[in-house]
Amino acid sequence: MNYGISDLSIIPVRKEPAERSEMVTQLLFGEHFEILEANENWSKVRLAFDNYEGWVDTKMITTIDASLFQSLNKELQVVANDTFNLVFQEQDYSNKLIVPGSSFPFCDLEKKSFQIADKNYFYQGKVSENSSAEHLRDSIIESALKYFNSPYLWGGRTPYGIDCSGLTQIVYKLNGIVLPRDASQQVLIGETLTFVEEAMPGDLAFFDNEEGRITHVGIIWDRHKIIHASGNVRIDNVDHQGIFNVDKKLYTHKLRVIKRIINL
């Protein structure tokens, strides 16, 4: 089995090994993965962060060995926290524009340096670590608001385009918490709340379709406000019925359940 890491800002991950296949998620800079199978042009990968699987263009992969992959799995997660930032490669002084949630493996916080495979990088700006925060709920809301007005993009995980579960996953990653990729997976974890009035900032609200399938998720801001990606990342009203779109003046999503992921 082979392994890889993303040395590019954003890598599309597709459902099938073809350029025209739908994008199901994205690999961000510094995220590592297993290579499950490969053909001449495409590689099927499983992301280490959330175990999500899909196909990427083999030309975009930087390969690593098994020992480095295992070391990365044990490494403290340090991620880019600024909305946009540049990282600089030591060897040739080239730079790359990266997005929030990008990972900085083997990060030296004092020198502001990290490693991608055999390349040394430096960064500027703020990072987040996997450590408990005194004001975690406030931090989650602050992170979510960084994406305000970002366009909706199926499979997206960046300010350039993001889907509903991509928003919740990345916002939680910025605050040191790992969530699964899809809303239908995220709803399976956490403590179930009975009433909207019980919700606290940072709790997740899930919504279903007519068949009862979970199709949408958003982040509770307060008891009657939600941050979610629908057309764009926006703030709407929420109650026991669901999301009330403040622009359209109608309910757009039917509430199924509210889950508490963090016990603070």
MONOR-V793351 format. One record per backbone hydrogen bond with DSSP energy under -0.5 kcal/mol. NH is the residue of the N-H (numbers start at 1). CO is the residue of the C=O. If there is no record, write none. Layout:
NH/CO + NH/CO
//
This chain:
2/35 + 3/64 + 4/33 + 5/62 + 6/31 + 7/5 + 11/27 + 13/25 + 14/12 + 14/55 + 15/22 + 18/16 + 21/18 + 24/13 + 24/22 + 25/13 + 27/11 + 29/9 + 30/6 + 31/28 + 33/4 + 34/46 + 35/2 + 36/34 + 36/44 + 37/44 + 39/42 + 43/56 + 44/37 + 45/43 + 45/54 + 46/34 + 47/52 + 48/32 + 49/32 + 51/47 + 54/45 + 55/14 + 56/43 + 58/41 + 60/57 + 61/58 + 62/5 + 63/61 + 64/3 + 69/65 + 70/66 + 71/67 + 72/68 + 73/69 + 74/70 + 75/71 + 78/76 + 79/128 + 80/102 + 81/126 + 82/126 + 85/98 + 87/96 + 88/122 + 89/94 + 90/120 + 93/89 + 96/87 + 98/85 + 98/96 + 100/83 + 101/80 + 102/99 + 103/29 + 104/78 + 105/103 + 107/104 + 108/113 + 109/107 + 112/108 + 113/108 + 114/121 + 115/105 + 116/119 + 117/115 + 119/116 + 121/114 + 122/88 + 123/112 + 124/86 + 128/79 + 130/77 + 131/129 + 136/133 + 139/135 + 140/136 + 141/137 + 142/138 + 143/139 + 144/140 + 145/141 + 146/142 + 146/143 + 147/144 + 148/145 + 149/233 + 150/147 + 152/231 + 153/162 + 156/153 + 158/161 + 161/158 + 162/151 + 163/156 + 167/163 + 168/164 + 169/165 + 170/166 + 171/167 + 172/168 + 173/169 + 174/170 + 175/172 + 176/173 + 177/172 + 179/177 + 185/182 + 186/182 + 187/183 + 188/185 + 189/186 + 191/260 + 193/258 + 198/195 + 199/196 + 202/220 + 203/200 + 204/259 + 205/218 + 206/257 + 207/216 + 208/254 + 209/213 + 212/209 + 215/207 + 216/207 + 218/205 + 219/227 + 220/203 + 220/218 + 221/225 + 222/225 + 225/222 + 226/236 + 227/219 + 228/226 + 228/234 + 230/228 + 230/232 + 232/230 + 233/150 + 234/228 + 234/232 + 236/226 + 237/244 + 238/224 + 239/242 + 243/253 + 244/237 + 245/243 + 245/250 + 249/245 + 250/245 + 252/243 + 253/243 + 254/208 + 255/241 + 255/253 + 256/206 + 257/206 + 258/193 + 259/204 + 260/191 + 261/259 + 264/262
//
